[in-house]
Amino acid sequence: MKTLLYIYCFFTFFVTKQTVTAQQYASVLDDVPSNYKKQNPIYNLSVEELTNVGTVPGFDTKPNKLKITGTIYLHDGKTPAKDVVLFIYQPDETGNYEMKKDSNRKRYFYHRAWVKTDEDGKYTFYTFMPGKFLRNKELKQIHRVIKVPGQPEYNMASFFFNDDPLLPELTLACRAQAVQSMLRIEKEDDMFVTVKDIKLPKETALFQ
């Protein structure tokens, strides 16, 4: 089990950080680019359509509603990063990744949302607590892709949850990595809430 967890941890925190080829923003509502079916889903909405608040489909009907809010900063941890696009996708409450096809027959994760930070670097997602397959030894998570103006998009380590029962089984090094993207959940009225600030990597240049 420890071997499997180590392998999982390695791929989550290192392989997923590899940068992919930069592409232009494109809207599926307008001209469809020739590589549309292969491009990262972060580009499936044009930047002009985005605000700093995003809602995952199904939020209104899910019992365990979740609000994730915070500020994205430059690598100094102090300067707000504006116009940064953050895309998330996740499994449903049973751990299933529901897939659909859009009008151009591209498959996509149904439970997803986009935001673009405002002048103060603020962002907010309204979603729900994801589940996981009980037979899989992996952490409960929400996947993230981020796009800084003038730079390629890249995959960030997933959001993890501080109440995940698998955390004690991770190695200390792997657990330390998970803490960096950990969501600490609290309950407010009928909704779970968490504040999670994000610091951009030092090598990421932000053109603003």
PyMOL CGO cylinders between C-alpha atoms (Angstrom):
from pymol import cmd
from pymol.cgo import CYLINDER

trace = [
    CYLINDER, 0.00, 0.00, 0.00, 2.79, 2.42, 0.86, 0.3, 1, 1, 1, 1, 1, 1,
    CYLINDER, 2.79, 2.42, 0.86, 4.37, 1.75, -2.52, 0.3, 1, 1, 1, 1, 1, 1,
    CYLINDER, 4.37, 1.75, -2.52, 1.14, 2.56, -4.32, 0.3, 1, 1, 1, 1, 1, 1,
    CYLINDER, 1.14, 2.56, -4.32, 0.69, 5.73, -2.29, 0.3, 1, 1, 1, 1, 1, 1,
    CYLINDER, 0.69, 5.73, -2.29, 4.25, 6.79, -3.03, 0.3, 1, 1, 1, 1, 1, 1,
    CYLINDER, 4.25, 6.79, -3.03, 3.76, 6.25, -6.77, 0.3, 1, 1, 1, 1, 1, 1,
    CYLINDER, 3.76, 6.25, -6.77, 0.49, 8.17, -6.66, 0.3, 1, 1, 1, 1, 1, 1,
    CYLINDER, 0.49, 8.17, -6.66, 2.10, 11.01, -4.75, 0.3, 1, 1, 1, 1, 1, 1,
    CYLINDER, 2.10, 11.01, -4.75, 5.02, 11.22, -7.17, 0.3, 1, 1, 1, 1, 1, 1,
    CYLINDER, 5.02, 11.22, -7.17, 2.79, 11.52, -10.21, 0.3, 1, 1, 1, 1, 1, 1,
    CYLINDER, 2.79, 11.52, -10.21, 0.43, 13.98, -8.54, 0.3, 1, 1, 1, 1, 1, 1,
    CYLINDER, 0.43, 13.98, -8.54, 3.08, 16.45, -7.48, 0.3, 1, 1, 1, 1, 1, 1,
    CYLINDER, 3.08, 16.45, -7.48, 5.73, 16.14, -10.16, 0.3, 1, 1, 1, 1, 1, 1,
    CYLINDER, 5.73, 16.14, -10.16, 4.42, 14.74, -13.43, 0.3, 1, 1, 1, 1, 1, 1,
    CYLINDER, 4.42, 14.74, -13.43, 1.30, 16.92, -13.39, 0.3, 1, 1, 1, 1, 1, 1,
    CYLINDER, 1.30, 16.92, -13.39, 3.46, 20.01, -13.08, 0.3, 1, 1, 1, 1, 1, 1,
    CYLINDER, 3.46, 20.01, -13.08, 4.96, 19.57, -16.54, 0.3, 1, 1, 1, 1, 1, 1,
    CYLINDER, 4.96, 19.57, -16.54, 4.21, 22.52, -18.78, 0.3, 1, 1, 1, 1, 1, 1,
    CYLINDER, 4.21, 22.52, -18.78, 2.29, 21.86, -21.99, 0.3, 1, 1, 1, 1, 1, 1,
    CYLINDER, 2.29, 21.86, -21.99, 2.42, 23.77, -25.24, 0.3, 1, 1, 1, 1, 1, 1,
    CYLINDER, 2.42, 23.77, -25.24, 1.06, 27.32, -25.16, 0.3, 1, 1, 1, 1, 1, 1,
    CYLINDER, 1.06, 27.32, -25.16, -2.11, 27.98, -27.12, 0.3, 1, 1, 1, 1, 1, 1,
    CYLINDER, -2.11, 27.98, -27.12, -4.36, 30.92, -27.84, 0.3, 1, 1, 1, 1, 1, 1,
    CYLINDER, -4.36, 30.92, -27.84, -7.65, 31.55, -26.04, 0.3, 1, 1, 1, 1, 1, 1,
    CYLINDER, -7.65, 31.55, -26.04, -10.54, 30.36, -28.18, 0.3, 1, 1, 1, 1, 1, 1,
    CYLINDER, -10.54, 30.36, -28.18, -14.29, 30.40, -27.67, 0.3, 1, 1, 1, 1, 1, 1,
    CYLINDER, -14.29, 30.40, -27.67, -16.37, 27.41, -28.68, 0.3, 1, 1, 1, 1, 1, 1,
    CYLINDER, -16.37, 27.41, -28.68, -19.15, 29.88, -29.34, 0.3, 1, 1, 1, 1, 1, 1,
    CYLINDER, -19.15, 29.88, -29.34, -17.22, 31.43, -32.24, 0.3, 1, 1, 1, 1, 1, 1,
    CYLINDER, -17.22, 31.43, -32.24, -14.64, 29.98, -34.63, 0.3, 1, 1, 1, 1, 1, 1,
    CYLINDER, -14.64, 29.98, -34.63, -13.55, 26.48, -33.64, 0.3, 1, 1, 1, 1, 1, 1,
    CYLINDER, -13.55, 26.48, -33.64, -9.77, 26.00, -34.02, 0.3, 1, 1, 1, 1, 1, 1,
    CYLINDER, -9.77, 26.00, -34.02, -8.49, 22.95, -35.88, 0.3, 1, 1, 1, 1, 1, 1,
    CYLINDER, -8.49, 22.95, -35.88, -6.92, 21.52, -32.72, 0.3, 1, 1, 1, 1, 1, 1,
    CYLINDER, -6.92, 21.52, -32.72, -10.00, 22.14, -30.58, 0.3, 1, 1, 1, 1, 1, 1,
    CYLINDER, -10.00, 22.14, -30.58, -10.50, 18.51, -29.54, 0.3, 1, 1, 1, 1, 1, 1,
    CYLINDER, -10.50, 18.51, -29.54, -6.91, 18.19, -28.32, 0.3, 1, 1, 1, 1, 1, 1,
    CYLINDER, -6.91, 18.19, -28.32, -6.36, 21.54, -26.65, 0.3, 1, 1, 1, 1, 1, 1,
    CYLINDER, -6.36, 21.54, -26.65, -6.53, 22.00, -22.91, 0.3, 1, 1, 1, 1, 1, 1,
    CYLINDER, -6.53, 22.00, -22.91, -10.11, 22.65, -21.69, 0.3, 1, 1, 1, 1, 1, 1,
    CYLINDER, -10.11, 22.65, -21.69, -8.96, 25.83, -19.96, 0.3, 1, 1, 1, 1, 1, 1,
    CYLINDER, -8.96, 25.83, -19.96, -9.28, 27.42, -23.43, 0.3, 1, 1, 1, 1, 1, 1,
    CYLINDER, -9.28, 27.42, -23.43, -12.87, 26.33, -24.05, 0.3, 1, 1, 1, 1, 1, 1,
    CYLINDER, -12.87, 26.33, -24.05, -14.16, 29.72, -22.96, 0.3, 1, 1, 1, 1, 1, 1,
    CYLINDER, -14.16, 29.72, -22.96, -12.67, 33.02, -24.07, 0.3, 1, 1, 1, 1, 1, 1,
    CYLINDER, -12.67, 33.02, -24.07, -11.06, 35.14, -21.39, 0.3, 1, 1, 1, 1, 1, 1,
    CYLINDER, -11.06, 35.14, -21.39, -13.59, 37.89, -22.07, 0.3, 1, 1, 1, 1, 1, 1,
    CYLINDER, -13.59, 37.89, -22.07, -16.39, 35.60, -20.85, 0.3, 1, 1, 1, 1, 1, 1,
    CYLINDER, -16.39, 35.60, -20.85, -14.85, 35.00, -17.45, 0.3, 1, 1, 1, 1, 1, 1,
    CYLINDER, -14.85, 35.00, -17.45, -15.28, 36.72, -14.09, 0.3, 1, 1, 1, 1, 1, 1,
    CYLINDER, -15.28, 36.72, -14.09, -13.66, 36.02, -10.74, 0.3, 1, 1, 1, 1, 1, 1,
    CYLINDER, -13.66, 36.02, -10.74, -16.61, 33.82, -9.69, 0.3, 1, 1, 1, 1, 1, 1,
    CYLINDER, -16.61, 33.82, -9.69, -17.26, 30.38, -11.18, 0.3, 1, 1, 1, 1, 1, 1,
    CYLINDER, -17.26, 30.38, -11.18, -19.92, 27.77, -10.46, 0.3, 1, 1, 1, 1, 1, 1,
    CYLINDER, -19.92, 27.77, -10.46, -19.60, 24.03, -11.11, 0.3, 1, 1, 1, 1, 1, 1,
    CYLINDER, -19.60, 24.03, -11.11, -22.70, 22.47, -12.73, 0.3, 1, 1, 1, 1, 1, 1,
    CYLINDER, -22.70, 22.47, -12.73, -24.85, 20.73, -10.15, 0.3, 1, 1, 1, 1, 1, 1,
    CYLINDER, -24.85, 20.73, -10.15, -23.89, 23.05, -7.31, 0.3, 1, 1, 1, 1, 1, 1,
    CYLINDER, -23.89, 23.05, -7.31, -27.50, 24.04, -6.61, 0.3, 1, 1, 1, 1, 1, 1,
    CYLINDER, -27.50, 24.04, -6.61, -28.70, 20.45, -6.20, 0.3, 1, 1, 1, 1, 1, 1,
    CYLINDER, -28.70, 20.45, -6.20, -25.83, 18.92, -4.24, 0.3, 1, 1, 1, 1, 1, 1,
    CYLINDER, -25.83, 18.92, -4.24, -26.26, 18.46, -0.47, 0.3, 1, 1, 1, 1, 1, 1,
    CYLINDER, -26.26, 18.46, -0.47, -22.61, 19.10, 0.43, 0.3, 1, 1, 1, 1, 1, 1,
    CYLINDER, -22.61, 19.10, 0.43, -22.09, 22.50, -1.14, 0.3, 1, 1, 1, 1, 1, 1,
    CYLINDER, -22.09, 22.50, -1.14, -18.55, 23.92, -1.08, 0.3, 1, 1, 1, 1, 1, 1,
    CYLINDER, -18.55, 23.92, -1.08, -17.26, 27.47, -1.50, 0.3, 1, 1, 1, 1, 1, 1,
    CYLINDER, -17.26, 27.47, -1.50, -13.55, 27.88, -2.29, 0.3, 1, 1, 1, 1, 1, 1,
    CYLINDER, -13.55, 27.88, -2.29, -12.27, 31.43, -2.22, 0.3, 1, 1, 1, 1, 1, 1,
    CYLINDER, -12.27, 31.43, -2.22, -8.91, 33.14, -1.99, 0.3, 1, 1, 1, 1, 1, 1,
    CYLINDER, -8.91, 33.14, -1.99, -6.29, 35.33, -3.61, 0.3, 1, 1, 1, 1, 1, 1,
    CYLINDER, -6.29, 35.33, -3.61, -3.70, 34.47, -6.24, 0.3, 1, 1, 1, 1, 1, 1,
    CYLINDER, -3.70, 34.47, -6.24, -0.39, 36.22, -5.60, 0.3, 1, 1, 1, 1, 1, 1,
    CYLINDER, -0.39, 36.22, -5.60, 2.84, 36.63, -7.51, 0.3, 1, 1, 1, 1, 1, 1,
    CYLINDER, 2.84, 36.63, -7.51, 5.76, 34.55, -6.27, 0.3, 1, 1, 1, 1, 1, 1,
    CYLINDER, 5.76, 34.55, -6.27, 6.52, 37.17, -3.60, 0.3, 1, 1, 1, 1, 1, 1,
    CYLINDER, 6.52, 37.17, -3.60, 3.32, 36.14, -1.83, 0.3, 1, 1, 1, 1, 1, 1,
    CYLINDER, 3.32, 36.14, -1.83, 2.26, 39.79, -1.48, 0.3, 1, 1, 1, 1, 1, 1,
    CYLINDER, 2.26, 39.79, -1.48, 1.41, 41.23, -4.91, 0.3, 1, 1, 1, 1, 1, 1,
    CYLINDER, 1.41, 41.23, -4.91, -2.08, 40.24, -6.20, 0.3, 1, 1, 1, 1, 1, 1,
    CYLINDER, -2.08, 40.24, -6.20, -2.02, 38.62, -9.65, 0.3, 1, 1, 1, 1, 1, 1,
    CYLINDER, -2.02, 38.62, -9.65, -4.82, 39.91, -11.84, 0.3, 1, 1, 1, 1, 1, 1,
    CYLINDER, -4.82, 39.91, -11.84, -6.31, 38.30, -14.97, 0.3, 1, 1, 1, 1, 1, 1,
    CYLINDER, -6.31, 38.30, -14.97, -5.03, 34.83, -14.04, 0.3, 1, 1, 1, 1, 1, 1,
    CYLINDER, -5.03, 34.83, -14.04, -7.35, 32.09, -15.30, 0.3, 1, 1, 1, 1, 1, 1,
    CYLINDER, -7.35, 32.09, -15.30, -7.93, 29.12, -12.99, 0.3, 1, 1, 1, 1, 1, 1,
    CYLINDER, -7.93, 29.12, -12.99, -9.82, 26.06, -14.26, 0.3, 1, 1, 1, 1, 1, 1,
    CYLINDER, -9.82, 26.06, -14.26, -11.02, 23.22, -12.03, 0.3, 1, 1, 1, 1, 1, 1,
    CYLINDER, -11.02, 23.22, -12.03, -12.68, 19.87, -12.67, 0.3, 1, 1, 1, 1, 1, 1,
    CYLINDER, -12.68, 19.87, -12.67, -13.67, 17.10, -10.29, 0.3, 1, 1, 1, 1, 1, 1,
    CYLINDER, -13.67, 17.10, -10.29, -15.54, 13.83, -9.77, 0.3, 1, 1, 1, 1, 1, 1,
    CYLINDER, -15.54, 13.83, -9.77, -19.08, 13.80, -8.44, 0.3, 1, 1, 1, 1, 1, 1,
    CYLINDER, -19.08, 13.80, -8.44, -19.93, 12.80, -4.88, 0.3, 1, 1, 1, 1, 1, 1,
    CYLINDER, -19.93, 12.80, -4.88, -19.56, 9.09, -5.75, 0.3, 1, 1, 1, 1, 1, 1,
    CYLINDER, -19.56, 9.09, -5.75, -16.08, 9.53, -7.22, 0.3, 1, 1, 1, 1, 1, 1,
    CYLINDER, -16.08, 9.53, -7.22, -17.26, 9.25, -10.81, 0.3, 1, 1, 1, 1, 1, 1,
    CYLINDER, -17.26, 9.25, -10.81, -15.94, 11.65, -13.46, 0.3, 1, 1, 1, 1, 1, 1,
    CYLINDER, -15.94, 11.65, -13.46, -19.08, 12.39, -15.46, 0.3, 1, 1, 1, 1, 1, 1,
    CYLINDER, -19.08, 12.39, -15.46, -18.27, 12.96, -19.12, 0.3, 1, 1, 1, 1, 1, 1,
    CYLINDER, -18.27, 12.96, -19.12, -20.34, 14.73, -21.76, 0.3, 1, 1, 1, 1, 1, 1,
    CYLINDER, -20.34, 14.73, -21.76, -19.93, 15.91, -25.35, 0.3, 1, 1, 1, 1, 1, 1,
    CYLINDER, -19.93, 15.91, -25.35, -20.33, 19.49, -26.51, 0.3, 1, 1, 1, 1, 1, 1,
    CYLINDER, -20.33, 19.49, -26.51, -21.83, 20.67, -29.81, 0.3, 1, 1, 1, 1, 1, 1,
    CYLINDER, -21.83, 20.67, -29.81, -18.50, 19.99, -31.53, 0.3, 1, 1, 1, 1, 1, 1,
    CYLINDER, -18.50, 19.99, -31.53, -18.39, 16.42, -30.17, 0.3, 1, 1, 1, 1, 1, 1,
    CYLINDER, -18.39, 16.42, -30.17, -15.51, 17.06, -27.82, 0.3, 1, 1, 1, 1, 1, 1,
    CYLINDER, -15.51, 17.06, -27.82, -15.67, 15.09, -24.60, 0.3, 1, 1, 1, 1, 1, 1,
    CYLINDER, -15.67, 15.09, -24.60, -15.36, 17.09, -21.41, 0.3, 1, 1, 1, 1, 1, 1,
    CYLINDER, -15.36, 17.09, -21.41, -15.66, 16.75, -17.64, 0.3, 1, 1, 1, 1, 1, 1,
    CYLINDER, -15.66, 16.75, -17.64, -19.15, 17.89, -16.69, 0.3, 1, 1, 1, 1, 1, 1,
    CYLINDER, -19.15, 17.89, -16.69, -18.27, 19.15, -13.23, 0.3, 1, 1, 1, 1, 1, 1,
    CYLINDER, -18.27, 19.15, -13.23, -15.92, 22.00, -14.09, 0.3, 1, 1, 1, 1, 1, 1,
    CYLINDER, -15.92, 22.00, -14.09, -15.64, 25.77, -13.86, 0.3, 1, 1, 1, 1, 1, 1,
    CYLINDER, -15.64, 25.77, -13.86, -13.41, 28.71, -14.77, 0.3, 1, 1, 1, 1, 1, 1,
    CYLINDER, -13.41, 28.71, -14.77, -12.51, 31.99, -13.06, 0.3, 1, 1, 1, 1, 1, 1,
    CYLINDER, -12.51, 31.99, -13.06, -10.35, 34.98, -13.94, 0.3, 1, 1, 1, 1, 1, 1,
    CYLINDER, -10.35, 34.98, -13.94, -8.90, 36.91, -11.01, 0.3, 1, 1, 1, 1, 1, 1,
    CYLINDER, -8.90, 36.91, -11.01, -9.92, 40.53, -10.53, 0.3, 1, 1, 1, 1, 1, 1,
    CYLINDER, -9.92, 40.53, -10.53, -7.67, 43.52, -9.88, 0.3, 1, 1, 1, 1, 1, 1,
    CYLINDER, -7.67, 43.52, -9.88, -7.09, 42.28, -6.32, 0.3, 1, 1, 1, 1, 1, 1,
    CYLINDER, -7.09, 42.28, -6.32, -6.26, 38.73, -7.40, 0.3, 1, 1, 1, 1, 1, 1,
    CYLINDER, -6.26, 38.73, -7.40, -9.49, 37.41, -5.86, 0.3, 1, 1, 1, 1, 1, 1,
    CYLINDER, -9.49, 37.41, -5.86, -11.29, 34.28, -7.02, 0.3, 1, 1, 1, 1, 1, 1,
    CYLINDER, -11.29, 34.28, -7.02, -14.27, 32.21, -5.83, 0.3, 1, 1, 1, 1, 1, 1,
    CYLINDER, -14.27, 32.21, -5.83, -15.64, 28.80, -6.85, 0.3, 1, 1, 1, 1, 1, 1,
    CYLINDER, -15.64, 28.80, -6.85, -19.03, 27.41, -5.89, 0.3, 1, 1, 1, 1, 1, 1,
    CYLINDER, -19.03, 27.41, -5.89, -18.92, 23.64, -6.13, 0.3, 1, 1, 1, 1, 1, 1,
    CYLINDER, -18.92, 23.64, -6.13, -19.56, 20.57, -3.95, 0.3, 1, 1, 1, 1, 1, 1,
    CYLINDER, -19.56, 20.57, -3.95, -17.52, 18.05, -1.98, 0.3, 1, 1, 1, 1, 1, 1,
    CYLINDER, -17.52, 18.05, -1.98, -16.11, 15.45, -4.40, 0.3, 1, 1, 1, 1, 1, 1,
    CYLINDER, -16.11, 15.45, -4.40, -16.13, 11.76, -3.67, 0.3, 1, 1, 1, 1, 1, 1,
    CYLINDER, -16.13, 11.76, -3.67, -13.70, 9.00, -4.60, 0.3, 1, 1, 1, 1, 1, 1,
    CYLINDER, -13.70, 9.00, -4.60, -13.84, 5.36, -5.55, 0.3, 1, 1, 1, 1, 1, 1,
    CYLINDER, -13.84, 5.36, -5.55, -13.46, 3.36, -2.34, 0.3, 1, 1, 1, 1, 1, 1,
    CYLINDER, -13.46, 3.36, -2.34, -11.42, 0.69, -4.11, 0.3, 1, 1, 1, 1, 1, 1,
    CYLINDER, -11.42, 0.69, -4.11, -8.78, 3.22, -5.22, 0.3, 1, 1, 1, 1, 1, 1,
    CYLINDER, -8.78, 3.22, -5.22, -6.03, 4.29, -2.82, 0.3, 1, 1, 1, 1, 1, 1,
    CYLINDER, -6.03, 4.29, -2.82, -5.98, 7.92, -3.83, 0.3, 1, 1, 1, 1, 1, 1,
    CYLINDER, -5.98, 7.92, -3.83, -6.79, 11.16, -2.09, 0.3, 1, 1, 1, 1, 1, 1,
    CYLINDER, -6.79, 11.16, -2.09, -10.05, 12.99, -2.59, 0.3, 1, 1, 1, 1, 1, 1,
    CYLINDER, -10.05, 12.99, -2.59, -9.27, 15.90, -4.86, 0.3, 1, 1, 1, 1, 1, 1,
    CYLINDER, -9.27, 15.90, -4.86, -10.24, 18.74, -7.19, 0.3, 1, 1, 1, 1, 1, 1,
    CYLINDER, -10.24, 18.74, -7.19, -7.95, 19.13, -10.20, 0.3, 1, 1, 1, 1, 1, 1,
    CYLINDER, -7.95, 19.13, -10.20, -6.52, 22.51, -11.23, 0.3, 1, 1, 1, 1, 1, 1,
    CYLINDER, -6.52, 22.51, -11.23, -5.11, 24.12, -14.38, 0.3, 1, 1, 1, 1, 1, 1,
    CYLINDER, -5.11, 24.12, -14.38, -3.83, 27.69, -14.28, 0.3, 1, 1, 1, 1, 1, 1,
    CYLINDER, -3.83, 27.69, -14.28, -3.02, 30.21, -17.03, 0.3, 1, 1, 1, 1, 1, 1,
    CYLINDER, -3.02, 30.21, -17.03, -0.98, 33.34, -16.42, 0.3, 1, 1, 1, 1, 1, 1,
    CYLINDER, -0.98, 33.34, -16.42, -1.20, 36.10, -19.07, 0.3, 1, 1, 1, 1, 1, 1,
    CYLINDER, -1.20, 36.10, -19.07, 1.54, 35.72, -21.65, 0.3, 1, 1, 1, 1, 1, 1,
    CYLINDER, 1.54, 35.72, -21.65, 2.51, 32.23, -20.47, 0.3, 1, 1, 1, 1, 1, 1,
    CYLINDER, 2.51, 32.23, -20.47, 1.53, 28.62, -21.28, 0.3, 1, 1, 1, 1, 1, 1,
    CYLINDER, 1.53, 28.62, -21.28, -1.06, 26.95, -19.10, 0.3, 1, 1, 1, 1, 1, 1,
    CYLINDER, -1.06, 26.95, -19.10, 0.16, 24.34, -16.62, 0.3, 1, 1, 1, 1, 1, 1,
    CYLINDER, 0.16, 24.34, -16.62, -1.32, 21.76, -14.27, 0.3, 1, 1, 1, 1, 1, 1,
    CYLINDER, -1.32, 21.76, -14.27, -1.10, 22.56, -10.58, 0.3, 1, 1, 1, 1, 1, 1,
    CYLINDER, -1.10, 22.56, -10.58, -1.19, 20.03, -7.77, 0.3, 1, 1, 1, 1, 1, 1,
    CYLINDER, -1.19, 20.03, -7.77, -4.81, 19.21, -7.00, 0.3, 1, 1, 1, 1, 1, 1,
    CYLINDER, -4.81, 19.21, -7.00, -6.75, 20.67, -4.12, 0.3, 1, 1, 1, 1, 1, 1,
    CYLINDER, -6.75, 20.67, -4.12, -6.77, 18.05, -1.35, 0.3, 1, 1, 1, 1, 1, 1,
    CYLINDER, -6.77, 18.05, -1.35, -8.80, 17.91, 1.86, 0.3, 1, 1, 1, 1, 1, 1,
    CYLINDER, -8.80, 17.91, 1.86, -7.54, 17.96, 5.44, 0.3, 1, 1, 1, 1, 1, 1,
    CYLINDER, -7.54, 17.96, 5.44, -10.09, 15.36, 6.58, 0.3, 1, 1, 1, 1, 1, 1,
    CYLINDER, -10.09, 15.36, 6.58, -9.08, 12.71, 4.05, 0.3, 1, 1, 1, 1, 1, 1,
    CYLINDER, -9.08, 12.71, 4.05, -8.66, 9.35, 5.88, 0.3, 1, 1, 1, 1, 1, 1,
    CYLINDER, -8.66, 9.35, 5.88, -5.75, 8.37, 3.62, 0.3, 1, 1, 1, 1, 1, 1,
    CYLINDER, -5.75, 8.37, 3.62, -3.51, 11.23, 4.77, 0.3, 1, 1, 1, 1, 1, 1,
    CYLINDER, -3.51, 11.23, 4.77, -1.99, 9.32, 7.72, 0.3, 1, 1, 1, 1, 1, 1,
    CYLINDER, -1.99, 9.32, 7.72, -0.88, 6.58, 5.31, 0.3, 1, 1, 1, 1, 1, 1,
    CYLINDER, -0.88, 6.58, 5.31, 1.26, 8.94, 3.21, 0.3, 1, 1, 1, 1, 1, 1,
    CYLINDER, 1.26, 8.94, 3.21, 4.98, 9.28, 3.74, 0.3, 1, 1, 1, 1, 1, 1,
    CYLINDER, 4.98, 9.28, 3.74, 6.07, 12.41, 5.58, 0.3, 1, 1, 1, 1, 1, 1,
    CYLINDER, 6.07, 12.41, 5.58, 7.56, 13.90, 2.40, 0.3, 1, 1, 1, 1, 1, 1,
    CYLINDER, 7.56, 13.90, 2.40, 4.42, 13.21, 0.40, 0.3, 1, 1, 1, 1, 1, 1,
    CYLINDER, 4.42, 13.21, 0.40, 2.22, 14.57, 3.16, 0.3, 1, 1, 1, 1, 1, 1,
    CYLINDER, 2.22, 14.57, 3.16, 4.30, 17.75, 3.28, 0.3, 1, 1, 1, 1, 1, 1,
    CYLINDER, 4.30, 17.75, 3.28, 3.69, 18.24, -0.45, 0.3, 1, 1, 1, 1, 1, 1,
    CYLINDER, 3.69, 18.24, -0.45, -0.05, 17.64, -0.04, 0.3, 1, 1, 1, 1, 1, 1,
    CYLINDER, -0.05, 17.64, -0.04, -0.27, 20.26, 2.70, 0.3, 1, 1, 1, 1, 1, 1,
    CYLINDER, -0.27, 20.26, 2.70, 0.74, 22.96, 0.21, 0.3, 1, 1, 1, 1, 1, 1,
    CYLINDER, 0.74, 22.96, 0.21, -2.54, 22.56, -1.67, 0.3, 1, 1, 1, 1, 1, 1,
    CYLINDER, -2.54, 22.56, -1.67, -4.65, 21.40, 1.27, 0.3, 1, 1, 1, 1, 1, 1,
    CYLINDER, -4.65, 21.40, 1.27, -8.16, 22.78, 1.79, 0.3, 1, 1, 1, 1, 1, 1,
    CYLINDER, -8.16, 22.78, 1.79, -9.11, 23.21, 5.44, 0.3, 1, 1, 1, 1, 1, 1,
    CYLINDER, -9.11, 23.21, 5.44, -12.87, 22.95, 5.47, 0.3, 1, 1, 1, 1, 1, 1,
    CYLINDER, -12.87, 22.95, 5.47, -15.27, 24.62, 7.88, 0.3, 1, 1, 1, 1, 1, 1,
    CYLINDER, -15.27, 24.62, 7.88, -19.06, 24.53, 7.97, 0.3, 1, 1, 1, 1, 1, 1,
    CYLINDER, -19.06, 24.53, 7.97, -21.02, 27.77, 7.76, 0.3, 1, 1, 1, 1, 1, 1,
    CYLINDER, -21.02, 27.77, 7.76, -24.80, 27.37, 7.80, 0.3, 1, 1, 1, 1, 1, 1,
    CYLINDER, -24.80, 27.37, 7.80, -25.64, 24.92, 4.97, 0.3, 1, 1, 1, 1, 1, 1,
    CYLINDER, -25.64, 24.92, 4.97, -22.32, 25.20, 3.13, 0.3, 1, 1, 1, 1, 1, 1,
    CYLINDER, -22.32, 25.20, 3.13, -18.72, 24.07, 3.56, 0.3, 1, 1, 1, 1, 1, 1,
    CYLINDER, -18.72, 24.07, 3.56, -16.27, 26.94, 3.08, 0.3, 1, 1, 1, 1, 1, 1,
    CYLINDER, -16.27, 26.94, 3.08, -12.52, 27.24, 2.72, 0.3, 1, 1, 1, 1, 1, 1,
    CYLINDER, -12.52, 27.24, 2.72, -10.06, 30.03, 2.01, 0.3, 1, 1, 1, 1, 1, 1,
    CYLINDER, -10.06, 30.03, 2.01, -7.08, 29.03, -0.10, 0.3, 1, 1, 1, 1, 1, 1,
    CYLINDER, -7.08, 29.03, -0.10, -4.54, 31.55, -1.37, 0.3, 1, 1, 1, 1, 1, 1,
    CYLINDER, -4.54, 31.55, -1.37, -2.26, 30.58, -4.24, 0.3, 1, 1, 1, 1, 1, 1,
    CYLINDER, -2.26, 30.58, -4.24, 1.31, 31.76, -4.80, 0.3, 1, 1, 1, 1, 1, 1,
    CYLINDER, 1.31, 31.76, -4.80, 2.57, 31.58, -8.37, 0.3, 1, 1, 1, 1, 1, 1,
    CYLINDER, 2.57, 31.58, -8.37, 5.93, 29.88, -8.96, 0.3, 1, 1, 1, 1, 1, 1,
    CYLINDER, 5.93, 29.88, -8.96, 8.97, 32.10, -9.01, 0.3, 1, 1, 1, 1, 1, 1,
    CYLINDER, 8.97, 32.10, -9.01, 9.78, 31.17, -12.60, 0.3, 1, 1, 1, 1, 1, 1,
    CYLINDER, 9.78, 31.17, -12.60, 6.36, 32.34, -13.78, 0.3, 1, 1, 1, 1, 1, 1,
    CYLINDER, 6.36, 32.34, -13.78, 6.59, 35.79, -15.34, 0.3, 1, 1, 1, 1, 1, 1,
    CYLINDER, 6.59, 35.79, -15.34, 3.39, 37.77, -15.21, 0.3, 1, 1, 1, 1, 1, 1,
    CYLINDER, 3.39, 37.77, -15.21, 2.78, 40.37, -17.88, 0.3, 1, 1, 1, 1, 1, 1,
    CYLINDER, 2.78, 40.37, -17.88, 0.32, 42.95, -16.53, 0.3, 1, 1, 1, 1, 1, 1,
]
cmd.load_cgo(trace, "trace")
